[in-house]
Amino acid sequence: MITRRLSRLSAAGALLVLSGMTATATAAAQTDTSLSPTYGRRAPTVRGIAVDARMAEDLGLRPGSIVRLSGKPGMPGDSVRVDAVFQRKADPAEVARREYRIRTHVDHLQRLLGLDDRVDRFAVGVPDAVSVDSAIARINHVAFGFRAHKSADVAVQSSRTFRVVERFHKAIGLITVVASAVFLLCLLLLSVEERRRDIAALRLMGISQGTVVRAIVMEAALVSIIGSVIGAAIGWVASIVVNAHFQQVYRTPLLFALLTPEIFAFATLTSLVLGIGAGALAAWRLVRTPPLTLMGR
């Protein structure tokens, strides 16, 4: 009986001790709550952003870096975390721009700039079964404060400068083709004039005018093809050097010089046609002269 009573008293004492500890912990928690103004608050969430490769390289940023981002210079801004590094697209309109580019969430960008539900432009995609013109007409019919345009029309409007440059390049190419044709004609005329005694001897041996003309035209065609191949090789090496230099200067994947199979085929065909025409003109001018006159008698 005495042992049972002692055990019951020990258990009751343990309960009293536990109850006292619980009350003390509750009082301490209430005291901490009254003393700490940040008790129960969550730590501020760090938003994530993406930066372009040029900015990451210049500023030494990498995924996980913490930076401060503000809408205006001198403002404290928000602490953000770099979550990704992206490479810019090969856009000619952005080659000469030295500005950096970042990507944020829309709500975060609106809060930084102090704007509410305001955008400059946005893109809307339509299914293949829906006509783009009808979709634009319906949007513009109900639109208030904005207009819908085709992406192709926007691209044409913003690429007028590049169209002028393209026409300038075509003019330079045309002048180069004409100059090369004149140079090729003069070269073949000089080559044929130097061999007029040989051609006169062939004529006196009974070789027909057609055979002489075909031989000279075939030679001119062969020279044109060899010249086209050498020119294409020089152009290919030059395009590699130009792209390597300017891609490093502007830090962009844009191709500044390009040699495609279509360009090579067009250049070879043009050179062949001009070569055959110049060779035929030079040969016809030579075979119409009497053999004895070609021999100098």
Rosetta blueprint (number, residue, H / E / L):
1 M L
2 I H
3 T H
4 R H
5 R H
6 L H
7 S H
8 R H
9 L H
10 S H
11 A H
12 A H
13 G H
14 A H
15 L H
16 L H
17 V H
18 L H
19 S H
20 G H
21 M H
22 T H
23 A H
24 T H
25 A H
26 T H
27 A H
28 A H
29 A H
30 Q H
31 T H
32 D H
33 T H
34 S H
35 L H
36 S L
37 P L
38 T L
39 Y L
40 G L
41 R L
42 R L
43 A L
44 P L
45 T L
46 V L
47 R E
48 G E
49 I E
50 A E
51 V E
52 D E
53 A H
54 R H
55 M H
56 A H
57 E H
58 D H
59 L H
60 G L
61 L L
62 R L
63 P L
64 G L
65 S L
66 I E
67 V E
68 R E
69 L E
70 S L
71 G L
72 K L
73 P L
74 G L
75 M L
76 P L
77 G L
78 D E
79 S E
80 V E
81 R E
82 V E
83 D E
84 A E
85 V E
86 F E
87 Q L
88 R L
89 K L
90 A L
91 D L
92 P H
93 A H
94 E H
95 V L
96 A L
97 R L
98 R L
99 E L
100 Y L
101 R L
102 I E
103 R E
104 T L
105 H L
106 V H
107 D H
108 H H
109 L H
110 Q H
111 R H
112 L H
113 L H
114 G L
115 L L
116 D L
117 D L
118 R L
119 V L
120 D L
121 R L
122 F L
123 A L
124 V L
125 G L
126 V L
127 P L
128 D L
129 A L
130 V L
131 S L
132 V H
133 D H
134 S H
135 A H
136 I H
137 A H
138 R H
139 I H
140 N H
141 H H
142 V H
143 A L
144 F L
145 G L
146 F L
147 R L
148 A L
149 H L
150 K L
151 S H
152 A H
153 D H
154 V H
155 A H
156 V H
157 Q H
158 S H
159 S L
160 R H
161 T H
162 F H
163 R H
164 V H
165 V H
166 E H
167 R H
168 F H
169 H H
170 K H
171 A H
172 I H
173 G H
174 L H
175 I H
176 T H
177 V H
178 V H
179 A H
180 S H
181 A H
182 V H
183 F H
184 L H
185 L H
186 C H
187 L H
188 L H
189 L H
190 L H
191 S H
192 V H
193 E H
194 E H
195 R L
196 R H
197 R H
198 D H
199 I H
200 A H
201 A H
202 L H
203 R H
204 L H
205 M L
206 G L
207 I L
208 S L
209 Q H
210 G H
211 T H
212 V H
213 V H
214 R H
215 A H
216 I H
217 V H
218 M H
219 E H
220 A H
221 A H
222 L H
223 V H
224 S H
225 I H
226 I H
227 G H
228 S H
229 V H
230 I H
231 G H
232 A H
233 A H
234 I H
235 G H
236 W H
237 V H
238 A H
239 S H
240 I H
241 V H
242 V H
243 N H
244 A H
245 H H
246 F H
247 Q H
248 Q H
249 V H
250 Y H
251 R L
252 T L
253 P L
254 L L
255 L L
256 F L
257 A L
258 L L
259 L L
260 T L
261 P H
262 E H
263 I H
264 F H
265 A H
266 F H
267 A H
268 T H
269 L H
270 T H
271 S H
272 L H
273 V H
274 L H
275 G H
276 I H
277 G H
278 A H
279 G H
280 A H
281 L H
282 A H
283 A H
284 W H
285 R H
286 L H
287 V H
288 R L
289 T L
290 P L
291 P H
292 L H
293 T H
294 L H
295 M H
296 G L
297 R L
